[in-house]
Amino acid sequence: MCHCTSCKRRSGGLASYAFLIPQQHVHITSDEDTHVEYADNDTGSGTPMQRSMCARCGSPVRIIEGSAPETWCMQYGLFAGEVELPPPKVEMFRSRACGWVRAVGEDVRETM
């Protein structure tokens, strides 16, 4: 769960909720016209990220951290109503959270 301005803006919510998964366990089935990638250099950590989204519906799909490209952050919303996902374990940039949002992560930090 990340409260940085970039993640909030791009998720369209109060925070970005994602889970980490090794890249070799992910296969995105789409053609070049539906899966759009872009570089995000406006990050809270200062480390660029590769973000992707569905060009048809606008849903965020994944985030690839520049410092760990072998691990992908897959967005919770992709699986809404499909599977029961675990609660967040790590909460990033907590000081930027809306004041009325309670901390939920087991590991709450300000940087990556």
Residue pairs with C-beta under 8 A, 6 or more apart in sequence:
1 15
1 16
1 17
1 18
1 88
1 90
1 91
1 92
1 104
1 105
2 15
2 16
2 18
2 44
2 91
2 92
2 93
3 14
3 15
3 91
3 92
3 93
3 94
3 95
3 96
3 97
3 101
4 43
4 44
4 45
4 92
4 93
4 96
5 42
5 44
5 96
6 40
6 42
6 43
6 44
7 15
7 16
7 44
7 92
7 93
8 14
8 15
8 16
8 96
10 16
10 40
10 51
10 60
11 17
11 60
11 75
11 77
14 97
14 98
14 101
15 97
15 101
16 60
16 63
16 75
17 75
17 76
17 77
17 88
18 62
18 63
18 73
18 74
18 75
18 76
19 73
19 74
19 76
19 85
19 86
20 71
20 72
20 73
20 74
21 71
21 72
21 74
22 70
22 71
22 72
23 64
23 69
23 70
23 71
23 72
24 70
26 62
26 72
26 74
28 35
28 52
28 61
28 62
30 54
33 55
34 54
34 55
34 56
35 52
35 53
35 54
35 55
35 61
36 52
36 53
36 54
36 55
37 50
37 51
37 52
38 50
38 51
38 52
39 48
39 49
39 50
39 51
40 48
40 49
40 50
40 51
40 63
41 48
43 49
44 92
44 93
44 96
44 111
45 111
45 112
47 65
47 66
47 67
47 112
48 66
49 63
49 64
49 65
49 66
50 63
50 64
50 66
50 69
51 60
51 62
51 63
51 64
52 60
52 61
52 62
52 63
53 59
53 60
53 61
54 61
59 75
59 77
59 78
60 75
60 77
61 74
61 75
61 78
62 72
62 73
62 74
62 75
63 72
63 73
63 75
64 72
64 73
65 71
65 73
65 112
67 112
76 85
79 85
87 104
88 104
88 105
89 105
89 106
89 107
90 105
90 106
90 107
90 108
90 109
91 97
91 103
91 104
91 105
91 107
91 108
91 109
92 109
92 110
92 111
92 112
93 110
93 111
94 103
94 105
94 108
94 109
94 110
95 110
97 103
